[in-house]
Amino acid sequence: MFSSIDSLGSFTTVRLAGGEVKFRCSCGKMYKHKCHLRGHQRHECGKEPQFACPHCPYKAKQKSTLKTHIAIRHMQCAFE
């Protein structure tokens, strides 16, 4: 295991049993691919959720998460 720092922030490269490599953000989240870690650091890590639900106070950090929330929690709103 070793740590690295670049323009987006610090991360740790972790080698798991069986030789699998994961990338751990300084916040603790782990990713299989370094590009997913980069997206997390660029758009999510340490930032407030930016996607607000139009039906309730819920906010999400990813648009797809908000879409899932609306589909599950507010299905009846589509029929009103």
Secondary structure, 3 states (H helix, E strand, C coil): CEEEEECCEEEEEEECCCCCEEEEECCCCEECCHHHHHHHHHHCCCCCCCEECCCCCCEECCHHHHHHHHHHHCHHHHHC
